[in-house]
Amino acid sequence: MSEFRTCDGVTRRDALKIGSLGLMGLTLPELLHLKEAAAAPKEGKAKAAIMIWLGGGPSHIDSFDPKPDAPREWKGEFTALSAKGADFQIAEPLPRLAQVGDKFSVIRSLTHPEGDHGRGSIYMLTGYRQIPGFEYPGFGSVVAKEAGWQNNMPPYVAVPNLIGEAATGYIGAEGSPLASGDPGAPNYQVRDLFLPGDVKEDRLSRRREFLAAADSMVRTGKANDPITGLDRFYAKAYDLVTSPHVRKAFNVNEEPGQLRDRYGRNTLGQGCLLARRLIQSGVRFVSITRGGWDMHGGIFGGMRRVRLPELDAALSTLLQDLGDRGMLDSTMILVMGEFGRTPKVNDNGGRDHWPKVMSVVMAGGGLKGGVAVGDSGPKGEEPALRPIQPEDIAFTLFEGMGIDPGKIYQTPTGRPIRIAQHGHAIRELVG
């Protein structure tokens, strides 16, 4: 899998905090320690969420906010398509999404002041601007803490890895995801969820019995006996590793080849397919990361050949697949990057960082489809109508999942912090 280096010299891999799985997130043993303490799920229209992160900053004008009437140096090379059943147009390299326009909505007036990749990502992924020396949790970590485990599945899975700017923050290990690895890779399987080839379940069972016998020799019989705690931990680990339900959820090879082709045989496409399987099996939040959108030069060729076709296939199929299975109404979808790109094309045939306005796609989970929220003006330069901020995205996500944005957490130092603040649910989508 190729790496995507942003203009500040940071590769996609550099932005990932590499854990002992060789992937971001907890190791399986660390993750299992948290299972018992998970909170009970709350009621909400959305029972789960899928976030597609377009790392690098996608051009709004060349995707979900085309400007066909603007001068050539602003509108670029793409024409516009009317989205079916919607009150907006999208760029012509997104024909499949245009056919399901009634299933998603576009926020065209999201704005913030952070033009740096890292700071912009933190703001978009947490709903908070960066403060030196303090780390806020990403959306998935909050959902993991609030929603908890279901059907023996971890509440939060990051595909293929966790975005470094969406770390667990003050929530700590309780908000860590299980990193899936790249489902678009040949012979894909999740490390630590499958037994080594020379270890069968009967052999694992014998090892478990041997361990229990050894532990019995050092038990104290006291209520706080650490061995008793380890017993519970080993039981959870054993159940997860040997669970056919868990192995089945991660096995994208079970899907028909034709459906896998429709999603796209790449990280984004197979990541969306895996996300549907995981949500179907009990996972509460799945993030899917696909970089390569930081195009300061050659933007139209890169967008037309790779980025937009991948997104077109993956997102349109995900929306249709969830809809066909009756899952779209209970699964919220969020598609975004850290900022938009300059309305005017630069001398290298690219567009530079532009946080003054960007587009965000939201769908499912009880949200309205076919709606355009806000306006970025005739040239896509700044909000001309209904400015939306990252805090509003956070409020809409959390309230849609039955999580109180005003709930107060205590940091390890005792500092009270709200899950989200200063925002409002986007009324055009939830009203």
VMD Tcl script that draws the C-alpha trace (Angstrom):
set ca {
  {0.00 0.00 0.00}
  {1.46 3.38 -0.99}
  {2.08 6.15 1.51}
  {0.74 9.66 1.11}
  {3.08 12.47 2.12}
  {1.44 15.83 2.79}
  {3.18 19.06 1.88}
  {4.52 19.55 5.41}
  {6.66 16.44 4.97}
  {4.53 14.09 7.07}
  {3.61 10.77 5.55}
  {0.35 9.05 6.31}
  {2.36 6.50 8.29}
  {4.13 9.26 10.25}
  {0.72 10.53 11.31}
  {-0.20 7.14 12.71}
  {0.87 6.16 16.18}
  {2.26 2.69 15.64}
  {1.25 0.23 18.33}
  {2.51 -3.24 19.09}
  {0.16 -4.74 16.52}
  {2.26 -2.97 13.92}
  {-0.94 -0.92 13.59}
  {-2.41 1.94 15.56}
  {-4.61 0.98 18.45}
  {-4.31 -1.33 21.39}
  {-2.90 -4.78 21.29}
  {-5.55 -7.44 21.68}
  {-4.64 -8.08 25.35}
  {-4.79 -4.36 26.17}
  {-8.09 -3.97 24.39}
  {-9.69 -6.85 26.23}
  {-8.81 -5.40 29.63}
  {-11.32 -2.65 28.88}
  {-14.29 -4.77 27.91}
  {-15.84 -5.25 31.33}
  {-15.84 -1.54 32.14}
  {-17.57 -0.43 28.94}
  {-20.63 1.77 29.36}
  {-24.10 0.67 28.33}
  {-25.29 2.06 24.98}
  {-27.72 4.98 24.94}
  {-30.78 5.43 22.79}
  {-30.46 7.39 19.56}
  {-31.58 7.23 15.96}
  {-28.10 6.16 14.90}
  {-26.84 2.95 16.48}
  {-23.45 3.19 14.75}
  {-21.33 5.53 12.64}
  {-18.85 5.21 9.78}
  {-16.36 8.03 9.21}
  {-14.43 8.26 5.94}
  {-11.37 10.47 6.41}
  {-9.94 11.99 3.22}
  {-6.52 12.90 4.53}
  {-4.69 15.82 2.95}
  {-7.68 18.07 2.34}
  {-9.95 17.38 -0.66}
  {-10.90 20.15 -3.04}
  {-14.51 21.14 -2.45}
  {-14.87 22.72 -5.89}
  {-13.68 19.54 -7.62}
  {-15.92 17.19 -5.65}
  {-19.11 18.23 -3.84}
  {-19.33 21.96 -4.55}
  {-18.64 22.55 -8.27}
  {-18.76 26.07 -9.69}
  {-19.70 25.60 -13.37}
  {-20.35 29.31 -13.92}
  {-17.07 30.55 -12.43}
  {-14.07 31.57 -14.57}
  {-11.87 28.67 -15.73}
  {-9.10 29.36 -13.20}
  {-11.65 28.86 -10.42}
  {-13.98 26.16 -11.68}
  {-11.22 23.86 -12.93}
  {-11.60 21.12 -15.53}
  {-14.67 19.24 -14.28}
  {-18.25 19.87 -15.28}
  {-21.16 19.45 -12.87}
  {-23.75 16.68 -12.54}
  {-27.17 17.10 -10.96}
  {-27.58 14.68 -8.07}
  {-30.72 12.57 -8.32}
  {-33.39 13.52 -5.82}
  {-31.22 16.30 -4.38}
  {-31.01 20.07 -4.53}
  {-27.32 20.17 -5.40}
  {-24.78 19.28 -8.07}
  {-21.52 17.35 -7.71}
  {-18.43 16.99 -9.91}
  {-18.82 14.86 -13.05}
  {-16.20 12.24 -12.03}
  {-18.75 11.16 -9.37}
  {-21.50 9.69 -11.58}
  {-22.47 6.83 -9.28}
  {-22.89 9.17 -6.32}
  {-25.02 11.42 -8.51}
  {-27.45 8.50 -8.90}
  {-27.94 8.18 -5.12}
  {-28.08 11.90 -4.32}
  {-31.23 11.43 -2.27}
  {-29.29 9.27 0.21}
  {-26.75 11.89 1.34}
  {-26.49 15.60 2.07}
  {-23.65 18.08 1.56}
  {-22.55 20.79 3.96}
  {-20.98 23.44 1.71}
  {-20.21 26.15 4.22}
  {-18.02 24.51 6.85}
  {-15.31 26.92 7.93}
  {-12.45 27.13 10.42}
  {-9.14 29.03 10.71}
  {-6.66 26.13 10.78}
  {-4.68 25.83 7.53}
  {-2.08 23.42 8.92}
  {-2.65 19.70 8.29}
  {-2.17 18.68 11.91}
  {-4.14 21.46 13.54}
  {-6.89 21.28 10.94}
  {-7.19 17.52 11.42}
  {-7.38 17.81 15.20}
  {-10.15 20.39 14.96}
  {-12.20 18.39 12.47}
  {-11.73 15.05 14.24}
  {-12.36 16.19 17.81}
  {-14.51 19.33 17.57}
  {-11.86 21.20 19.57}
  {-9.02 23.44 18.46}
  {-5.58 22.29 19.50}
  {-4.21 23.46 22.85}
  {-0.47 22.94 23.47}
  {0.14 20.15 25.95}
  {-3.42 18.85 25.92}
  {-5.02 16.20 23.78}
  {-8.74 15.87 23.07}
  {-10.25 12.51 22.11}
  {-11.38 11.77 18.57}
  {-15.03 11.04 17.83}
  {-14.50 7.29 17.77}
  {-12.95 7.28 21.23}
  {-15.93 9.12 22.70}
  {-18.33 6.68 21.02}
  {-16.28 3.74 22.32}
  {-16.47 5.00 25.89}
  {-20.17 5.82 25.73}
  {-21.52 2.95 23.62}
  {-19.45 0.01 24.83}
  {-19.04 -3.55 23.59}
  {-21.77 -5.44 21.77}
  {-21.89 -9.07 20.62}
  {-18.31 -9.53 21.82}
  {-17.17 -6.92 19.26}
  {-14.95 -3.97 20.20}
  {-16.89 -0.70 19.96}
  {-14.34 1.11 17.77}
  {-12.36 -0.21 14.79}
  {-9.91 1.89 12.75}
  {-9.35 0.91 9.10}
  {-6.51 0.42 8.34}
  {-5.07 2.37 11.31}
  {-6.04 5.15 13.69}
  {-5.49 8.70 12.48}
  {-2.83 10.19 14.74}
  {-4.79 13.40 15.26}
  {-7.84 11.41 16.41}
  {-6.14 9.73 19.35}
  {-7.77 8.83 22.64}
  {-6.83 12.05 24.44}
  {-7.84 12.33 28.09}
  {-10.10 9.27 27.74}
  {-6.99 7.11 27.57}
  {-6.90 3.43 26.72}
  {-10.65 3.06 27.20}
  {-11.17 4.92 23.91}
  {-8.60 3.04 21.86}
  {-9.68 1.23 18.69}
  {-8.78 -2.14 17.34}
  {-6.79 -1.44 14.18}
  {-7.91 -3.67 11.34}
  {-5.01 -3.41 8.91}
  {-5.66 -2.96 5.20}
  {-8.64 -5.03 3.99}
  {-7.59 -4.24 0.42}
  {-4.37 -6.22 0.84}
  {-4.06 -9.78 -0.56}
  {-4.81 -12.56 1.95}
  {-6.12 -10.02 4.45}
  {-6.77 -10.98 8.05}
  {-6.56 -9.14 11.35}
  {-3.50 -9.95 13.40}
  {-4.17 -11.53 16.82}
  {-7.77 -12.49 15.99}
  {-6.76 -15.72 14.30}
  {-4.83 -18.55 15.88}
  {-1.41 -19.42 14.43}
  {-1.50 -22.31 11.98}
  {0.06 -24.75 14.43}
  {-2.32 -23.87 17.28}
  {-5.80 -25.41 17.13}
  {-8.63 -24.66 19.53}
  {-8.11 -27.89 21.47}
  {-4.45 -27.00 21.97}
  {-5.43 -23.49 23.08}
  {-7.93 -25.03 25.50}
  {-5.21 -27.24 27.02}
  {-2.98 -24.21 27.46}
  {-5.83 -22.43 29.19}
  {-6.34 -25.36 31.57}
  {-2.62 -25.48 32.33}
  {-2.60 -21.78 33.09}
  {-5.60 -22.15 35.39}
  {-3.85 -24.94 37.28}
  {-0.69 -22.87 37.67}
  {-2.67 -19.85 38.87}
  {-4.49 -21.93 41.47}
  {-1.20 -22.47 43.27}
  {-0.78 -18.78 44.01}
  {-4.32 -17.67 44.73}
  {-4.75 -15.71 47.95}
  {-8.50 -16.17 48.26}
  {-8.92 -12.45 48.91}
  {-11.50 -10.32 47.14}
  {-8.82 -8.25 45.42}
  {-6.78 -11.25 44.35}
  {-5.02 -10.21 41.07}
  {-5.21 -13.77 39.77}
  {-9.01 -13.59 39.86}
  {-8.85 -10.47 37.72}
  {-6.55 -12.24 35.30}
  {-9.02 -15.12 35.07}
  {-11.69 -12.73 33.79}
  {-9.24 -11.20 31.34}
  {-8.15 -14.57 29.95}
  {-11.78 -15.64 29.60}
  {-12.54 -12.57 27.50}
  {-9.45 -13.09 25.37}
  {-10.33 -16.72 24.82}
  {-13.90 -15.89 23.85}
  {-12.80 -13.23 21.36}
  {-10.06 -15.24 19.68}
  {-12.20 -18.36 19.39}
  {-15.43 -16.58 18.47}
  {-16.73 -17.56 15.02}
  {-18.84 -14.38 15.11}
  {-15.76 -12.15 15.40}
  {-13.77 -14.00 12.75}
  {-16.75 -13.89 10.41}
  {-17.19 -10.14 10.85}
  {-13.64 -9.42 9.66}
  {-13.72 -11.92 6.80}
  {-14.45 -9.77 3.74}
  {-13.65 -12.80 1.57}
  {-17.13 -14.10 2.40}
  {-18.66 -11.33 0.32}
  {-19.62 -12.04 -3.30}
  {-16.88 -11.07 -5.74}
  {-19.27 -8.87 -7.68}
  {-20.09 -6.81 -4.59}
  {-16.41 -6.48 -3.70}
  {-15.77 -5.22 -7.22}
  {-18.54 -2.65 -6.87}
  {-16.97 -1.29 -3.70}
  {-13.54 -1.25 -5.34}
  {-10.58 -3.55 -4.73}
  {-8.57 -0.97 -2.81}
  {-8.14 0.29 0.76}
  {-11.10 2.66 0.64}
  {-13.49 0.33 -1.16}
  {-12.74 -2.76 0.89}
  {-12.59 -0.59 4.01}
  {-16.17 0.53 3.40}
  {-17.24 -3.06 2.83}
  {-15.50 -4.15 6.03}
  {-17.15 -1.27 7.88}
  {-20.59 -2.48 6.83}
  {-19.76 -5.99 8.04}
  {-18.44 -4.69 11.37}
  {-21.44 -2.45 12.00}
  {-23.70 -5.36 11.11}
  {-21.89 -7.46 13.72}
  {-22.02 -4.98 16.59}
  {-19.18 -2.46 16.20}
  {-20.32 1.08 17.06}
  {-17.81 3.29 15.21}
  {-15.58 2.59 12.22}
  {-13.09 5.08 10.80}
  {-11.69 4.55 7.30}
  {-8.62 6.52 6.28}
  {-7.57 7.23 2.71}
  {-4.92 9.87 2.13}
  {-3.51 11.40 -1.02}
  {-5.79 14.46 -1.28}
  {-3.05 17.08 -0.69}
  {-2.70 18.09 -4.34}
  {-0.70 21.29 -4.78}
  {-0.04 20.27 -8.38}
  {-1.67 18.12 -11.05}
  {-4.93 18.04 -9.16}
  {-7.27 17.29 -12.05}
  {-5.42 14.24 -13.32}
  {-5.00 12.84 -9.81}
  {-8.62 13.42 -8.92}
  {-9.99 12.01 -12.18}
  {-7.77 8.93 -12.38}
  {-7.73 7.71 -8.78}
  {-9.22 9.70 -5.91}
  {-12.70 10.50 -7.20}
  {-13.35 7.11 -8.87}
  {-12.35 5.33 -5.64}
  {-14.62 7.54 -3.57}
  {-17.44 7.34 -6.10}
  {-17.46 3.54 -6.09}
  {-16.92 3.04 -2.36}
  {-19.37 5.62 -0.99}
  {-22.16 5.03 -3.51}
  {-22.01 1.27 -2.94}
  {-21.91 1.72 0.84}
  {-25.01 3.91 0.76}
  {-26.85 1.48 -1.50}
  {-25.70 -1.59 0.42}
  {-26.73 -0.18 3.78}
  {-30.04 0.94 2.31}
  {-30.77 -2.47 0.81}
  {-30.12 -4.13 4.17}
  {-32.27 -1.69 6.14}
  {-29.19 -0.36 7.95}
  {-28.86 3.17 6.59}
  {-31.43 4.72 8.93}
  {-29.44 3.47 11.92}
  {-25.92 4.11 10.59}
  {-24.60 7.65 10.35}
  {-21.97 8.34 7.67}
  {-19.51 11.22 7.79}
  {-17.08 12.04 4.94}
  {-14.54 14.82 5.34}
  {-10.92 15.98 5.39}
  {-9.04 18.64 7.35}
  {-9.88 21.60 5.07}
  {-10.81 22.59 1.54}
  {-8.50 23.90 -1.17}
  {-7.94 27.29 -2.76}
  {-10.71 28.32 -5.12}
  {-8.22 29.57 -7.69}
  {-5.97 27.02 -9.41}
  {-2.26 27.73 -8.82}
  {0.54 27.86 -11.40}
  {1.27 24.13 -10.88}
  {-2.24 23.10 -11.84}
  {-3.13 22.39 -8.22}
  {-4.90 23.96 -5.30}
  {-3.42 24.90 -1.93}
  {-4.75 24.76 1.63}
  {-8.01 26.65 2.20}
  {-9.73 26.29 5.59}
  {-12.06 29.24 4.95}
  {-14.60 26.88 3.41}
  {-14.91 23.17 2.71}
  {-17.51 20.49 1.97}
  {-18.57 17.68 4.30}
  {-20.89 14.81 3.38}
  {-23.28 13.38 5.95}
  {-25.83 10.61 5.51}
  {-27.93 8.01 7.30}
  {-28.60 7.74 11.00}
  {-31.90 9.60 10.75}
  {-30.39 12.56 8.87}
  {-32.16 14.01 5.84}
  {-30.84 13.18 2.39}
  {-30.64 15.30 -0.74}
  {-30.03 18.54 1.17}
  {-27.39 21.20 0.54}
  {-26.55 23.08 3.74}
  {-25.07 26.54 3.29}
  {-23.38 28.14 0.31}
  {-19.78 29.02 -0.52}
  {-20.52 31.81 -2.96}
  {-20.02 31.92 -6.75}
  {-16.31 31.05 -6.56}
  {-16.16 28.83 -3.47}
  {-14.14 31.32 -1.47}
  {-15.96 31.54 1.86}
  {-19.37 30.91 3.39}
  {-21.96 33.14 1.77}
  {-24.78 31.54 3.73}
  {-25.10 29.52 6.96}
  {-21.51 29.09 8.23}
  {-21.00 25.70 9.90}
  {-18.12 24.91 12.26}
  {-16.46 21.65 13.35}
  {-18.25 21.87 16.70}
  {-21.56 21.57 14.83}
  {-20.40 18.34 13.20}
  {-19.51 16.97 16.64}
  {-22.90 17.91 18.09}
  {-24.78 16.39 15.16}
  {-22.84 13.14 15.38}
  {-23.11 12.72 19.13}
  {-26.76 13.71 19.47}
  {-27.64 11.48 16.54}
  {-26.07 8.55 18.39}
  {-27.83 9.33 21.64}
  {-24.71 10.73 23.31}
  {-25.17 13.93 25.32}
  {-22.62 16.45 23.96}
  {-22.86 18.35 27.24}
  {-21.82 15.40 29.37}
  {-18.79 16.25 31.47}
  {-15.74 14.04 31.72}
  {-12.96 14.35 34.25}
  {-9.41 14.37 32.91}
  {-6.72 12.43 34.83}
  {-5.81 15.73 36.53}
  {-9.40 16.33 37.58}
  {-10.22 18.94 34.97}
  {-13.91 18.86 33.92}
  {-14.41 18.92 30.13}
  {-17.56 18.54 28.07}
  {-17.70 15.93 25.35}
  {-18.42 18.78 22.95}
  {-19.15 22.46 23.35}
  {-20.06 25.68 21.53}
  {-21.84 23.78 18.76}
  {-25.37 22.93 17.67}
  {-26.93 20.07 15.76}
  {-27.33 21.03 12.10}
  {-31.06 21.76 11.96}
  {-31.37 21.35 8.17}
  {-30.35 17.70 8.56}
  {-32.04 16.73 11.81}
  {-35.11 18.99 11.88}
}
mol new
graphics top color blue
foreach p $ca { graphics top sphere $p radius 0.5 }
foreach p [lrange $ca 0 end-1] q [lrange $ca 1 end] { graphics top cylinder $p $q radius 0.2 }
display resetview
